[in-house]
Amino acid sequence: MRDKQDLFNLKGKVAIVTGGASGIGKATAAILAQHGANIVIADIDIESAKKTAKEIGELGVKAIPISCNVLRDEDLVNLVETTVNELGGIHILINNAGGGGGGKENPFSTSLDNIRRDYEFNVFSGWRLCQLVVPHMQEAGYGSIVFTTSMSSINKSPNMSGYGGSKAAVNHTVANLAQDFGPVVRINAVGPGATRTEALESVLTPEIEEKMLAHTPIKRLGKVEDIAGAMLYFAAPISEWVSGQTLFVNGGGVQTLD
Ligand SMILES: NC(=O)c1ccc[n+]([C@@H]2O[C@H](COP(=O)([O-])OP(=O)(O)OC[C@H]3O[C@@H](n4cnc5c(N)ncnc54)[C@H](O)[C@@H]3O)[C@@H](O)[C@H]2O)c1
């Protein structure tokens, strides 16, 4: 039997969290730090990243902010180089920065550039970071990558083709990369349902929330900590035989914006 102390132990591991300054990324950075990981907060908003890294550092681990727009290749290369130089390696990557125009993607008024950006943001940036970090994980002998996908990857909704399509691509990209990255590196995805973050609050109305709860057996919307718990499961040794999977964390239901 494995020692229960080891199952969630991340002491000495180094984790990069993109979009780590706020929302789901910040909660994920915090729970990984609570389990001993040193953390890189990689975010386009460097002032928030600095603030979050300071808070996380108070948990007794090393936490550094790195300015990173995941849409810029030079930023991704710099993120990996700086992490290795400052923290000595990389064991965990949370590919969390993402988003797009979900709910506003009327195919007759949006542009192909907007749809292309969804794929750049949700799929290509994370794929490229995998390419950059996996050699370091192999060298370290431990690697776990987790993407933040979305329930929109399996829902069918109007005005969602770019965001939903790109998140669906995340799920299948993860399933395929798992074939390439074993045996040392595992890769999985967490698919949040509607989770209270700045991004969600900007589109949520009381009417939409009521409709969401009508289709949610656990009668509340998600908290960032709900999603972070699933991230921890995939990042930690407890899931050492789990790869290529997508886990939806959604109160058992479906919450859509329409
Ligand atoms: N909140 C939800 O209900 C929900 C549901 C499903 C999926 N998601 C997914 O969860 C992830 C995180 O979303 P959230 O709701 O926590 O968002 P959020 O807006 O609360 O936080 C996003 C963070 O990413 C940073 N960021 C934005 N653009 C960036 C870029 N180009 N490069 C680096 N950092 C960038 C922001 O500064 C911010 O700190 C996204 O991939 C999103 O698609 C969220």
The ligand as an SDF file (V2000), in Angstrom:
LIG
                    3D

 44 48  0  0  0  0  0  0  0  0999 V2000
  -14.9180   30.6350  -14.9710 N   0  0  0  0  0  0  0  0  0  0  0  0
  -15.6040   29.7140  -15.6160 C   0  0  0  0  0  0  0  0  0  0  0  0
  -16.8180   29.5410  -15.4170 O   0  0  0  0  0  0  0  0  0  0  0  0
  -14.9040   28.8150  -16.6000 C   0  0  0  0  0  0  0  0  0  0  0  0
  -15.6360   27.7540  -17.1440 C   0  0  0  0  0  0  0  0  0  0  0  0
  -15.0030   26.9080  -18.0580 C   0  0  0  0  0  0  0  0  0  0  0  0
  -13.6800   27.1070  -18.3990 C   0  0  0  0  0  0  0  0  0  0  0  0
  -12.9880   28.1610  -17.8610 N   0  0  0  0  0  0  0  0  0  0  0  0
  -11.5860   28.3100  -18.2620 C   0  0  0  0  0  0  0  0  0  0  0  0
  -10.8060   28.5160  -17.1000 O   0  0  0  0  0  0  0  0  0  0  0  0
   -9.6050   29.2230  -17.4340 C   0  0  0  0  0  0  0  0  0  0  0  0
   -9.3900   30.3580  -16.4630 C   0  0  0  0  0  0  0  0  0  0  0  0
  -10.5130   31.1940  -16.5090 O   0  0  0  0  0  0  0  0  0  0  0  0
  -10.9840   32.0980  -15.2730 P   0  0  0  0  0  0  0  0  0  0  0  0
  -12.4610   32.0810  -15.3000 O   0  0  0  0  0  0  0  0  0  0  0  0
  -10.2480   31.7430  -14.0450 O   0  0  0  0  0  0  0  0  0  0  0  0
  -10.5340   33.5390  -15.8270 O   0  0  0  0  0  0  0  0  0  0  0  0
  -10.1130   34.8890  -15.0740 P   0  0  0  0  0  0  0  0  0  0  0  0
  -10.4580   35.9660  -16.0440 O   0  0  0  0  0  0  0  0  0  0  0  0
  -10.6950   34.9420  -13.7100 O   0  0  0  0  0  0  0  0  0  0  0  0
   -8.5220   34.7480  -14.9540 O   0  0  0  0  0  0  0  0  0  0  0  0
   -7.7620   34.6370  -16.0910 C   0  0  0  0  0  0  0  0  0  0  0  0
   -6.2990   35.0020  -15.7950 C   0  0  0  0  0  0  0  0  0  0  0  0
   -5.5880   34.8320  -17.0160 O   0  0  0  0  0  0  0  0  0  0  0  0
   -4.8080   35.9970  -17.2800 C   0  0  0  0  0  0  0  0  0  0  0  0
   -4.6390   36.1380  -18.7280 N   0  0  0  0  0  0  0  0  0  0  0  0
   -5.5270   36.6340  -19.6150 C   0  0  0  0  0  0  0  0  0  0  0  0
   -4.9940   36.6200  -20.8550 N   0  0  0  0  0  0  0  0  0  0  0  0
   -3.7460   36.0910  -20.7500 C   0  0  0  0  0  0  0  0  0  0  0  0
   -2.7100   35.8210  -21.6730 C   0  0  0  0  0  0  0  0  0  0  0  0
   -2.8530   36.0960  -22.9730 N   0  0  0  0  0  0  0  0  0  0  0  0
   -1.5690   35.2670  -21.2100 N   0  0  0  0  0  0  0  0  0  0  0  0
   -1.4000   34.9970  -19.8920 C   0  0  0  0  0  0  0  0  0  0  0  0
   -2.3460   35.2450  -18.9630 N   0  0  0  0  0  0  0  0  0  0  0  0
   -3.5120   35.7750  -19.3920 C   0  0  0  0  0  0  0  0  0  0  0  0
   -5.5730   37.1350  -16.6410 C   0  0  0  0  0  0  0  0  0  0  0  0
   -4.7390   38.2790  -16.3840 O   0  0  0  0  0  0  0  0  0  0  0  0
   -6.1220   36.4650  -15.3780 C   0  0  0  0  0  0  0  0  0  0  0  0
   -5.1920   36.5670  -14.3090 O   0  0  0  0  0  0  0  0  0  0  0  0
   -9.7530   29.6230  -18.9080 C   0  0  0  0  0  0  0  0  0  0  0  0
   -9.0620   28.6920  -19.7200 O   0  0  0  0  0  0  0  0  0  0  0  0
  -11.2610   29.5010  -19.1500 C   0  0  0  0  0  0  0  0  0  0  0  0
  -11.5650   29.2610  -20.5080 O   0  0  0  0  0  0  0  0  0  0  0  0
  -13.5730   29.0150  -16.9670 C   0  0  0  0  0  0  0  0  0  0  0  0
  1  2  1  0
  2  3  2  0
  2  4  1  0
  4  5  1  0
  4 44  2  0
  5  6  2  0
  6  7  1  0
  7  8  2  0
  8  9  1  0
  8 44  1  0
  9 10  1  0
  9 42  1  0
 10 11  1  0
 11 12  1  0
 11 40  1  0
 12 13  1  0
 13 14  1  0
 14 15  2  0
 14 16  1  0
 14 17  1  0
 17 18  1  0
 18 19  2  0
 18 20  1  0
 18 21  1  0
 21 22  1  0
 22 23  1  0
 23 24  1  0
 23 38  1  0
 24 25  1  0
 25 26  1  0
 25 36  1  0
 26 27  1  0
 26 35  1  0
 27 28  2  0
 28 29  1  0
 29 30  1  0
 29 35  2  0
 30 31  1  0
 30 32  2  0
 32 33  1  0
 33 34  2  0
 34 35  1  0
 36 37  1  0
 36 38  1  0
 38 39  1  0
 40 41  1  0
 40 42  1  0
 42 43  1  0
M  CHG  2   8   1  16  -1
M  END
$$$$
